[in-house]
Amino acid sequence: MAGGTQMLIDTLAKKLSPENIKLNTKITALKEVENELSVETSNGSNFKADKAIICIPPQLAGLQIKFSPDLPDNLTQILPTVQTWMSGALKFVLEYAAPFWRNNGYSGMLYSHAGIIMEMYDHTNFEENKFGFTGFLSGGASAYSQEVRKEFVLRQLAELLGKEILNPVSYSDKVWTDEFVLAGNQIIQRPHQNNGHPLLQQSYLNGKLYFSGTETATAFAGYMEGAVISAMKISDKF
Ligand SMILES: Cc1cc2nc3c(=O)[nH]c(=O)nc-3n(C[C@H](O)[C@H](O)[C@H](O)COP(=O)(O)OP(=O)(O)OC[C@H]3O[C@@H](n4cnc5c(N)ncnc54)[C@H](O)[C@@H]3O)c2cc1C
């Protein structure tokens, strides 16, 4: 995506007034109080709403938000089983001053069952003024420190692309298990398990509460495309 995927978020944010975006504000409770919803947050602030749309991974909603009255049992049982795409993945990024692999006739794409890197792509930007790779490491690598992961990544790539790989401008990686993705739980689930589930298409708390977000999408669930599809579907309801 030209400009990087952050551009998508920045462009959407510009269309809203800043006071309507609350950063670092985690929803902890949603209560039905007469004809309204009371929304509680981790920093103690409280909002009143006619309706609420939950756009966080359903697993997190089930684990982190206290609903009052309780949500129906069949929904409560489903929420922890809705797989969050790529949760638990280990993603790495390597940046180089020049695209030496391209100059040597390599695509920079890699699939491997041996070594720490399982999948890798040329991640040169659209403008072709930043060069590098991005990819995924084998799940077991989360047990290593970042320094060790970097060493294994460079060793594997040096065998394939030569010594120039050993001098990156930068290396970074991230284990996607934090509280905003997976709540720290490494549960093995089937990819896209229960994504787009019929129970996620219904409203709750007397028509005041809806679910949206990519895991609720009935097409391309789990991907950015699914997030857009689910947003369009829910906006049609209001
Ligand atoms: C490592 C990785 C690689 C991926 N690669 C691709 C790819 O190549 N292509 C692709 O299409 N998709 C990819 N995805 C999936 C893509 O990121 C998602 O489909 C997309 O971000 C979903 O958008 P969303 O708006 O539904 O939810 P999210 O982007 O998950 O947004 C949910 C937001 O809710 C916030 N939040 C969480 N808990 C709370 C709470 N209690 N209160 C308030 N806010 C909360 C989170 O901080 C987050 O900002 C990848 C995901 C990961 C993790």
The ligand as a Tripos MOL2 file, in Angstrom:
@<TRIPOS>MOLECULE
LIG
   53    58     1     0     0
SMALL
NO_CHARGES

@<TRIPOS>ATOM
      1 C1          1.4390  -10.1010   12.6820 C.3       1 LIG1
      2 C2          0.2340   -9.7920   11.8370 C.ar      1 LIG1
      3 C3          0.3280   -9.7560   10.4540 C.ar      1 LIG1
      4 C4         -0.7920   -9.4770    9.6700 C.ar      1 LIG1
      5 N1         -0.6360   -9.4160    8.2980 N.ar      1 LIG1
      6 C5         -1.7140   -9.1190    7.5250 C.ar      1 LIG1
      7 C6         -1.5790   -9.0020    6.1120 C.ar      1 LIG1
      8 O1         -0.5020   -9.1760    5.5380 O.2       1 LIG1
      9 N2         -2.7010   -8.7140    5.3870 N.ar      1 LIG1
     10 C7         -3.9280   -8.4980    5.9770 C.ar      1 LIG1
     11 O2         -4.9030   -8.2000    5.2680 O.2       1 LIG1
     12 N3         -4.0720   -8.5960    7.3260 N.ar      1 LIG1
     13 C8         -2.9880   -8.8970    8.1100 C.ar      1 LIG1
     14 N4         -3.1450   -8.9910    9.4720 N.ar      1 LIG1
     15 C9         -4.5000   -8.8310   10.0280 C.3       1 LIG1
     16 C10        -4.8920   -7.3710   10.1530 C.3       1 LIG1
     17 O3         -3.9810   -6.7300   11.0390 O.3       1 LIG1
     18 C11        -6.3220   -7.3310   10.7270 C.3       1 LIG1
     19 O4         -7.2050   -7.9660    9.8160 O.3       1 LIG1
     20 C12        -6.8360   -5.9070   10.9400 C.3       1 LIG1
     21 O5         -5.9530   -5.1470   11.7290 O.3       1 LIG1
     22 C13        -8.1950   -5.9880   11.6430 C.3       1 LIG1
     23 O6         -8.7160   -4.6960   11.8100 O.3       1 LIG1
     24 P1         -9.8080   -4.4270   12.9120 P.3       1 LIG1
     25 O7        -10.1390   -2.9790   12.8160 O.co2     1 LIG1
     26 O8        -10.9060   -5.4420   12.7830 O.co2     1 LIG1
     27 O9         -9.1200   -4.7540   14.3060 O.3       1 LIG1
     28 P2         -7.7220   -4.3200   14.9330 P.3       1 LIG1
     29 O10        -6.8140   -3.7120   13.9150 O.co2     1 LIG1
     30 O11        -7.2470   -5.5200   15.7160 O.co2     1 LIG1
     31 O12        -8.1440   -3.1610   15.9250 O.3       1 LIG1
     32 C14        -8.6490   -3.4260   17.1980 C.3       1 LIG1
     33 C15        -8.2070   -2.2790   18.1010 C.3       1 LIG1
     34 O13        -8.8190   -2.4580   19.3790 O.3       1 LIG1
     35 C16        -7.8910   -2.1020   20.3740 C.3       1 LIG1
     36 N5         -8.2940   -2.7660   21.6250 N.ar      1 LIG1
     37 C17        -8.0370   -4.0320   22.0650 C.ar      1 LIG1
     38 N6         -8.6130   -4.2560   23.2500 N.ar      1 LIG1
     39 C18        -9.2800   -3.1130   23.5700 C.ar      1 LIG1
     40 C19       -10.0960   -2.7190   24.6790 C.ar      1 LIG1
     41 N7        -10.3790   -3.5470   25.6980 N.pl3     1 LIG1
     42 N8        -10.6030   -1.4530   24.6850 N.ar      1 LIG1
     43 C20       -10.3730   -0.5890   23.6430 C.ar      1 LIG1
     44 N9         -9.6170   -0.9190   22.5690 N.ar      1 LIG1
     45 C21        -9.0790   -2.1560   22.5370 C.ar      1 LIG1
     46 C22        -6.5600   -2.5690   19.8300 C.3       1 LIG1
     47 O14        -5.4850   -1.8620   20.4340 O.3       1 LIG1
     48 C23        -6.7120   -2.2260   18.3350 C.3       1 LIG1
     49 O15        -6.2540   -0.9230   18.0680 O.3       1 LIG1
     50 C24        -2.0380   -9.2440   10.2790 C.ar      1 LIG1
     51 C25        -2.1450   -9.2810   11.6790 C.ar      1 LIG1
     52 C26        -1.0240   -9.5450   12.4500 C.ar      1 LIG1
     53 C27        -1.1570   -9.5470   13.9640 C.3       1 LIG1
@<TRIPOS>BOND
     1     1     2 1
     2     2     3 ar
     3     2    52 ar
     4     3     4 ar
     5     4     5 ar
     6     4    50 ar
     7     5     6 ar
     8     6     7 ar
     9     6    13 1
    10     7     8 2
    11     7     9 ar
    12     9    10 ar
    13    10    11 2
    14    10    12 ar
    15    12    13 ar
    16    13    14 ar
    17    14    15 1
    18    14    50 ar
    19    15    16 1
    20    16    17 1
    21    16    18 1
    22    18    19 1
    23    18    20 1
    24    20    21 1
    25    20    22 1
    26    22    23 1
    27    23    24 1
    28    24    25 2
    29    24    26 1
    30    24    27 1
    31    27    28 1
    32    28    29 2
    33    28    30 1
    34    28    31 1
    35    31    32 1
    36    32    33 1
    37    33    34 1
    38    33    48 1
    39    34    35 1
    40    35    36 1
    41    35    46 1
    42    36    37 ar
    43    36    45 ar
    44    37    38 ar
    45    38    39 ar
    46    39    40 ar
    47    39    45 ar
    48    40    41 1
    49    40    42 ar
    50    42    43 ar
    51    43    44 ar
    52    44    45 ar
    53    46    47 1
    54    46    48 1
    55    48    49 1
    56    50    51 ar
    57    51    52 ar
    58    52    53 1
@<TRIPOS>SUBSTRUCTURE
     1 LIG1         1 GROUP 0 **** ****
